[in-house]
Amino acid sequence: MILILSERNDNTTNKVVEWLRYYKAKYIRLNLEDRVELVGISIDRFIINLNNVIINSDDIEAYWYRRGDISIKTPDLSNIEPIYENFLHSVNQFHVQELNTMIEFIHWLLAKTKRNIGSILNASVNKMIVLNYAKEIGLNVPETYITCNSKEMVNFFGNNKKLISKPVSENFVSLDTNVIMSYTEEISLTNLDTFFHSLAQTCINKEYEIRTFFLKTKVYSMAIFSQLNDQTKTDFRKYSFTKPNRNVPYALPTALKKKVFQLMNKLKLDTGSIDMIKSTDGKYYFLEVNPIGQFGMVSSPCNYYLEREVANALTNTIAYGHKKDTTAKY
């Protein structure tokens, strides 16, 4: 059986599931919105109940962590008589901590004992750590500095460099039912005084951007000609539906591909979406990697059928058991 951890409205998961159905593969999809009952956990297996369907980890041969988490039903504590003020709040806090520890073990056990694509244990990476590793491996990275002081910015970058700013993390700003995206933006130091700690980088003169989807032992890349549109030239995610960017399949140079594999091995990632830039002076610059990034935007324009590739990886995992070597070799 294949276990899929995702979210209910994730279209990427829907498309992979369509391929699994085509292959007649047995799977269970567990969404973040689902509430499961925890039947029991031992040191080497777990049993949960999803809408009267028992999931025994012994029956799981492969799993895909797409996104989300496991949400376990909690007991009704309303009949407990409070011993002191805020007693129920304290009990709830304790119980949440206990549940989080158990859920962490379930994820660890899946990653340790099952063939898998992705894991929540490394679904979030620190941008600065990633850039440090990338530079160590020999990838070009933009000059990067975090501060909340414009004078410090000038001291580090100088006065004459074009700069961009982006979030240090991948957080979004939520306002009621709306979500505010954090885009990469050009900044001018002359207009800045005091501000939140911000990540600034030198602005690379782009020939084009490259989005690469990494899966086990393969990379699938796409060139994005975002510079041809003022709306998208700083951040291609500011999609223009009236003048869409030209997107074409792209082959990474062998030396660059080798460094990408070295970085992903260093980060212990077997999947992820990677952003790079080809500069006008011919250099490649690494920007960041998102372990749970969307890959439909690469799959469709380039006819890579990545949803089928993910389904193949999951079903092949079952066929080869634990003996298949998925380590990239160069």
Backbone torsions as a table, in degrees:
resi	resn	phi	psi	omega
1	MET	NA	142.3	175.2
2	ILE	-100.8	131.4	174.9
3	LEU	-104.4	128.0	178.2
4	ILE	-115.6	125.7	175.4
5	LEU	-106.8	119.4	-174.1
6	SER	-153.4	-159.5	175.2
7	GLU	-125.5	151.7	-169.5
8	ARG	-59.5	-38.0	-173.8
9	ASN	-100.5	18.4	-179.6
10	ASP	-81.4	109.3	-175.0
11	ASN	-68.4	-30.7	177.9
12	THR	-60.5	-43.5	177.8
13	THR	-63.1	-41.2	179.6
14	ASN	-56.5	-42.5	-176.9
15	LYS	-71.0	-36.5	176.7
16	VAL	-65.8	-40.9	179.4
17	VAL	-61.0	-36.6	177.5
18	GLU	-59.1	-40.0	178.3
19	TRP	-69.5	-38.4	178.2
20	LEU	-63.2	-38.2	176.5
21	ARG	-65.4	-39.2	178.1
22	TYR	-60.8	-39.5	179.1
23	TYR	-79.5	-3.4	-176.9
24	LYS	58.4	36.1	177.8
25	ALA	-83.1	140.9	178.4
26	LYS	-82.0	127.4	-178.3
27	TYR	-146.9	159.4	169.6
28	ILE	-130.3	129.3	178.1
29	ARG	-102.6	123.1	-179.9
30	LEU	-114.3	109.5	-177.6
31	ASN	-92.3	156.7	176.9
32	LEU	-56.0	-33.9	-177.1
33	GLU	-75.3	-14.5	178.9
34	ASP	-77.2	144.1	175.9
35	ARG	-112.9	120.3	-177.3
36	VAL	-108.2	154.5	172.7
37	GLU	-94.7	132.2	177.3
38	LEU	-86.6	109.6	-179.8
39	VAL	-77.1	-46.1	179.6
40	GLY	179.9	157.7	178.6
41	ILE	-135.2	131.3	168.9
42	SER	-113.5	-175.4	-176.4
43	ILE	-73.8	-10.8	-179.1
44	ASP	-135.1	11.8	174.5
45	ARG	-164.4	166.1	176.8
46	PHE	-141.7	157.4	176.6
47	ILE	-133.8	126.9	176.8
48	ILE	-128.9	160.2	-178.3
49	ASN	-119.8	117.4	178.2
50	LEU	-112.8	102.3	178.9
51	ASN	51.5	49.4	178.5
52	ASN	69.9	13.3	171.3
53	VAL	-105.4	117.9	-178.1
54	ILE	-82.1	126.3	176.4
55	ILE	-110.7	110.0	178.1
56	ASN	-103.3	126.6	-176.0
57	SER	-60.9	-22.9	176.5
58	ASP	-62.7	-25.2	-177.8
59	ASP	-89.2	-7.0	-178.3
60	ILE	-88.6	120.4	179.0
61	GLU	-100.9	-25.0	178.9
62	ALA	-152.5	154.1	174.9
63	TYR	-148.0	153.7	178.9
64	TRP	-121.6	119.0	172.3
65	TYR	-92.7	104.6	178.5
66	ARG	-88.1	-51.6	176.7
67	ARG	-178.7	-179.7	-179.6
68	GLY	84.5	-155.9	-178.0
69	ASP	-162.4	177.8	176.7
70	ILE	-94.5	126.6	-179.0
71	SER	-111.1	115.1	-175.7
72	ILE	-100.5	134.7	177.3
73	LYS	-62.5	140.7	179.3
74	THR	-107.7	149.3	-179.8
75	PRO	-71.1	158.0	177.8
76	ASP	-79.2	116.4	-178.0
77	LEU	-103.2	8.6	-173.7
78	SER	-66.6	-22.3	-178.6
79	ASN	-86.6	-3.8	178.7
80	ILE	-74.4	130.7	180.0
81	GLU	-80.7	122.5	-178.8
82	PRO	-62.4	136.1	177.3
83	ILE	-87.5	-33.1	179.9
84	TYR	-151.1	172.8	180.0
85	GLU	-60.8	138.0	-179.2
86	ASN	66.2	17.8	-179.0
87	PHE	-61.4	-46.4	-178.3
88	LEU	-63.8	-35.3	177.1
89	HIS	-63.0	-43.3	179.3
90	SER	-64.8	-40.4	178.7
91	VAL	-64.5	-42.5	178.4
92	ASN	-62.0	-43.4	178.2
93	GLN	-59.8	-43.5	178.8
94	PHE	-62.6	-43.8	-177.9
95	HIS	-66.2	-39.4	177.4
96	VAL	-61.9	-41.6	178.5
97	GLN	-63.1	-40.4	178.2
98	GLU	-63.7	-45.0	179.8
99	LEU	-62.6	-42.7	-179.8
100	ASN	-61.0	-37.3	178.2
101	THR	-66.6	-39.5	178.8
102	MET	-68.3	-41.6	179.3
103	ILE	-64.5	-39.8	177.1
104	GLU	-58.8	-41.0	178.9
105	PHE	-65.0	-40.4	179.3
106	ILE	-59.9	-46.0	178.1
107	HIS	-62.4	-42.4	179.9
108	TRP	-62.7	-43.2	-178.7
109	LEU	-64.8	-41.1	176.8
110	LEU	-60.8	-46.3	-178.7
111	ALA	-66.1	-32.1	-175.8
112	LYS	-80.5	-36.9	-168.5
113	THR	-110.7	-11.0	-175.8
114	LYS	-119.6	149.0	170.2
115	ARG	-70.4	134.8	-170.5
116	ASN	-148.6	163.7	167.5
117	ILE	-118.6	113.1	179.0
118	GLY	76.4	166.2	177.0
119	SER	-161.3	145.4	177.7
120	ILE	-66.1	-20.1	-177.0
121	LEU	-66.6	-23.6	175.3
122	ASN	-133.4	31.9	-179.4
123	ALA	-75.9	-17.7	178.4
124	SER	-123.4	124.3	-179.1
125	VAL	-117.0	152.9	178.8
126	ASN	-86.0	120.8	-175.4
127	LYS	-57.1	-39.4	-177.2
128	MET	-70.5	-37.2	176.5
129	ILE	-64.7	-42.7	179.9
130	VAL	-62.0	-44.8	179.2
131	LEU	-63.9	-36.7	177.4
132	ASN	-61.5	-47.4	178.1
133	TYR	-63.4	-42.1	-178.4
134	ALA	-60.6	-44.4	178.5
135	LYS	-65.4	-39.6	179.4
136	GLU	-61.3	-37.2	-178.5
137	ILE	-76.2	-21.5	178.4
138	GLY	112.5	9.2	174.6
139	LEU	-77.4	144.0	172.8
140	ASN	-72.7	133.1	174.9
141	VAL	-131.5	146.8	177.6
142	PRO	-64.8	150.3	171.9
143	GLU	-56.9	134.9	-172.1
144	THR	-134.6	137.1	179.6
145	TYR	-150.0	140.9	177.0
146	ILE	-116.7	127.1	177.2
147	THR	-160.5	171.2	173.7
148	CYS	-120.9	22.9	-173.9
149	ASN	-135.2	124.1	-176.9
150	SER	-66.5	-32.2	178.0
151	LYS	-65.1	-37.1	176.0
152	GLU	-64.9	-36.2	176.4
153	MET	-59.7	-47.3	-179.4
154	VAL	-64.0	-41.6	179.5
155	ASN	-60.5	-35.6	-176.4
156	PHE	-83.8	-46.9	-172.3
157	PHE	-95.8	-23.9	-170.7
158	GLY	88.5	177.7	-173.9
159	ASN	-89.1	-19.2	-166.2
160	ASN	-104.4	5.7	-176.9
161	LYS	-97.4	137.2	172.2
162	LYS	-74.9	136.4	-176.2
163	LEU	-123.5	152.8	169.6
164	ILE	-121.9	159.7	177.1
165	SER	-129.5	144.1	177.7
166	LYS	-145.9	163.5	178.5
167	PRO	-65.5	149.5	175.0
168	VAL	-72.0	-35.9	179.5
169	SER	-107.9	-169.1	177.8
170	GLU	-107.9	23.7	-175.5
171	ASN	-72.1	149.9	173.5
172	PHE	-111.2	159.9	174.8
173	VAL	-100.5	120.1	-178.7
174	SER	-103.2	128.7	175.7
175	LEU	-125.4	104.7	-175.9
176	ASP	53.7	-116.1	-178.5
177	THR	-95.2	1.8	-177.8
178	ASN	-102.7	149.3	176.8
179	VAL	-121.1	129.4	178.8
180	ILE	-97.7	119.2	179.5
181	MET	-74.7	145.0	174.5
182	SER	-101.2	106.4	-177.8
183	TYR	-97.3	163.4	169.7
184	THR	-76.7	129.4	-176.4
185	GLU	-132.2	146.0	171.1
186	GLU	-73.8	143.9	-179.7
187	ILE	-128.2	153.8	175.7
188	SER	-118.6	123.1	-177.3
189	LEU	-67.7	-22.6	-178.9
190	THR	-69.7	-20.5	-178.6
191	ASN	-100.0	5.6	-175.7
192	LEU	-107.9	146.0	174.9
193	ASP	-130.3	-90.2	177.1
194	THR	-112.6	136.4	-175.7
195	PHE	-154.8	168.9	175.4
196	PHE	-61.8	155.1	173.4
197	HIS	-53.1	124.9	-175.1
198	SER	-131.4	147.2	176.5
199	LEU	-91.2	119.8	178.7
200	ALA	-115.6	147.4	177.2
201	GLN	-139.3	155.3	172.1
202	THR	-63.0	141.0	-179.2
203	CYS	-83.9	116.3	-178.6
204	ILE	-84.4	131.3	175.4
205	ASN	-72.3	110.3	-170.8
206	LYS	-91.1	138.0	164.0
207	GLU	-85.2	-42.9	173.6
208	TYR	-165.3	165.9	175.8
209	GLU	-100.7	157.5	179.7
210	ILE	-129.4	124.8	171.6
211	ARG	-109.2	125.2	-178.1
212	THR	-120.2	129.7	172.2
213	PHE	-99.0	124.7	-178.6
214	PHE	-104.6	128.8	179.3
215	LEU	-140.8	106.0	176.1
216	LYS	57.8	-93.1	-175.2
217	THR	-117.1	14.6	-176.6
218	LYS	-135.0	154.7	172.0
219	VAL	-125.2	143.1	179.4
220	TYR	-128.2	113.8	-171.7
221	SER	-116.1	153.5	179.0
222	MET	-138.8	132.6	174.0
223	ALA	-88.8	135.8	-178.8
224	ILE	-118.6	114.8	-177.9
225	PHE	-87.9	67.6	-174.9
226	SER	-76.8	-15.0	-175.8
227	GLN	-73.7	-11.5	-177.2
228	LEU	-82.5	-1.3	-178.6
229	ASN	-136.1	124.8	-178.7
230	ASP	-58.4	-31.3	-177.8
231	GLN	-67.4	-31.0	-172.9
232	THR	-112.5	-1.0	-170.5
233	LYS	-68.3	-25.6	176.9
234	THR	-91.7	-36.9	179.3
235	ASP	-145.6	111.4	-175.7
236	PHE	-65.5	-14.4	179.5
237	ARG	-70.8	-10.2	172.8
238	LYS	-82.8	65.4	-169.8
239	TYR	-55.4	139.1	173.2
240	SER	-106.6	116.8	-179.1
241	PHE	-88.3	-12.8	176.0
242	THR	-89.9	-29.5	177.2
243	LYS	-136.6	75.0	-175.0
244	PRO	-62.7	149.1	175.1
245	ASN	-66.4	148.0	172.1
246	ARG	-79.4	126.0	-179.6
247	ASN	-122.3	128.2	-176.9
248	VAL	-135.8	151.2	174.9
249	PRO	-58.1	148.6	-174.1
250	TYR	-141.8	137.5	177.1
251	ALA	-104.1	116.1	177.4
252	LEU	-68.4	141.6	173.0
253	PRO	-57.0	147.7	-174.8
254	THR	-57.5	-42.3	-178.8
255	ALA	-64.1	-40.3	178.8
256	LEU	-68.7	-41.1	178.9
257	LYS	-60.4	-41.0	179.6
258	LYS	-61.3	-41.1	179.5
259	LYS	-68.4	-35.0	176.2
260	VAL	-61.4	-44.6	178.4
261	PHE	-63.8	-40.0	178.4
262	GLN	-61.7	-41.9	179.8
263	LEU	-65.2	-46.7	-178.7
264	MET	-64.3	-37.2	175.0
265	ASN	-64.3	-39.9	179.1
266	LYS	-62.9	-38.4	-179.5
267	LEU	-84.2	-3.9	-177.7
268	LYS	58.7	41.8	178.2
269	LEU	-110.3	132.7	176.0
270	ASP	-106.9	2.7	175.0
271	THR	-158.1	158.3	178.2
272	GLY	161.3	160.5	176.7
273	SER	-105.3	126.3	-172.0
274	ILE	-114.7	135.4	177.5
275	ASP	-109.9	131.0	176.9
276	MET	-138.1	170.0	178.1
277	ILE	-130.3	137.8	165.9
278	LYS	-99.8	116.3	-175.0
279	SER	-84.6	165.6	-178.2
280	THR	-68.4	-15.8	176.7
281	ASP	-94.2	9.4	173.1
282	GLY	92.3	-1.5	-178.4
283	LYS	-89.0	153.2	173.5
284	TYR	-102.7	132.7	178.5
285	TYR	-118.4	129.2	174.5
286	PHE	-84.0	136.3	179.8
287	LEU	-109.5	-57.9	-177.0
288	GLU	-169.3	169.9	175.7
289	VAL	-133.7	138.9	175.7
290	ASN	-117.2	110.5	-176.4
291	PRO	-60.9	-24.2	-179.7
292	ILE	-121.1	29.8	-178.8
293	GLY	-68.1	155.9	178.2
294	GLN	-68.9	143.3	176.7
295	PHE	-124.9	1.3	176.4
296	GLY	-61.9	-32.7	-179.0
297	MET	-67.2	-21.8	175.2
298	VAL	-92.2	-37.8	-174.9
299	SER	-61.6	-52.3	-171.6
300	SER	-70.0	-52.5	-177.4
301	PRO	-62.6	-30.6	-175.0
302	CYS	-98.8	1.3	-178.8
303	ASN	54.2	40.2	178.4
304	TYR	-83.4	-19.2	-176.6
305	TYR	50.5	53.1	-175.0
306	LEU	-66.3	-29.3	177.0
307	GLU	-62.7	-37.4	175.5
308	ARG	-67.6	-38.1	179.4
309	GLU	-63.6	-40.0	177.2
310	VAL	-64.7	-44.7	178.1
311	ALA	-61.4	-41.1	177.2
312	ASN	-60.7	-43.1	-179.6
313	ALA	-62.6	-39.4	179.9
314	LEU	-68.9	-44.7	-178.9
315	THR	-72.8	-35.1	176.4
316	ASN	-66.7	-33.1	176.3
317	THR	-57.1	-44.4	179.6
318	ILE	-64.8	-42.4	-176.4
319	ALA	-64.2	-37.5	-175.3
320	TYR	-96.5	-5.5	179.9
321	GLY	59.7	-138.9	-175.8
322	HIS	-96.3	7.7	-174.2
323	LYS	-95.3	-13.5	-176.6
324	LYS	-71.8	128.3	179.2
325	ASP	-89.7	112.8	-178.8
326	THR	-105.5	18.7	179.5
327	THR	-81.0	125.8	178.7
328	ALA	-69.8	137.5	-178.8
329	LYS	-123.1	137.1	176.1
330	TYR	-135.0	NA	NA
